Amino acid sequence: MNLFCVGLSHRTASVETRERYVGKPEIERLLREQSGCAETLLLSTCNRVEVYGVAEPPVANETIRGCLIAADENSEDATAFYRFEGEHCVQHLFRVASGLDSMVVGETEVLGQVKQAYENARQSGAAGPYLHRLFQRAFRVSKQVRTNTDITRGAVSVGSVAVELAVKIFGDLSSRKVLVLGAGETSERTARALASRGVTDLRVTNRSADRAQNLASVVNGRAIAFEHWENECREIDILISSTAADEPLLTRDLLAPILRERWDRPLFIIDIAVPRDVAPDVNELEGVFLYDIDSLQAIAAQSLAQRHLQIAAGEQIIAEHVSDFGTWLRRGSTATRSTADILHQPIAEGPLRTSQS
């Protein structure tokens, strides 16, 4: 059987491109229905959208390309996507689950997202014996990397990187008024990071009033009714947004009248949602400074050098597991020709290309 992964991430595509594919389970469905994949699994996070598949015979690039374009009617091509085969796919997943491929190296949120993706595929029946064994091994590898290295020492989540940015802008945050829009896991981590930085005026809003209240209680903040959150923009200094909305919640037309009431105070907005919660043209308004998730990469990169030795140790652990899993994969495969022979090109790793390219 041919094991492969097709995806895009913060390494290959901007947030504008990534957000077009978030919340599109049809990618997984199209691959399963049109390519004859026996097993599929969709992993979607703020930094990546990936589909893992098992097929016999291997799926041609043209078929995958067609599925990607069909899933995004606004996309003219799929050049931002990469493809990994066999052991390269195994290595990639192990690095993702261990936090080595994350924008913030060593962050732990991605493991929970990988586990949720696996559970979704397991419950729907899309994941079979190959993906079951692959993802169970990925969970083991992640635990071993985090236990036997210091990869998480000083590691920060995307939310805490956002707070670092706020500190760079304001310095002391203790006197700042902050609104967190959203009450999911990322928002909770962000709110906790804000509280640890001394923020005492911390407001939380969410479509679910109970979730907003629960998070506000955890960080000693104040819950705001979701239908009134826009009014808070008249008072706050910082807005950090991370919801699951399909369309921008904050637009230029909505914010412009509010800004006229706060002409002497800038508003800093950090949008860590994908798709984005804040329309990009909001940044054109005078007195507004908007940062999206791609803006956080520079800050995250600053701590990367401090972790190189730990990354190397993690890569060694992963390499041992990849070799062992590859042996099982080759033993279980019934393919008589290599993927490269069938597709007429070496595509074990790297960008997705057509056979003619």
Secondary structure, DSSP 8 states (H G I E B T S, - for coil): -EEEEEEEETTTS-HHHHTTTTT-THHHHHHHHHH--SEEEEEE-SSEEEEEEEESS---HHHHHHHHHHH-TT-S--TT-EEEEHHHHHHHHHHHHHTSSSSSTT-SHHHHHHHHHHHHHHHHT---HHHHHHHHHHHHHHHHHHHHS-TTTT---HHHHHHHHHHHHHS--TT-EEEEE--SHHHHHHHHHHHHTT--EEEEE-SSHHHHHHHHHHTT-EEE-GGGGGGGGGT-SEEEE----SS-SB-HHHHHHHHTT-TTS-EEEEE--SS-SB-GGGGGSTTEEEEEGGGGHHHHHHTTGGGHHHHHHHHHHHHHHHHHHHHHHHHH---SS-HHHHHTS--SSSB---TT-
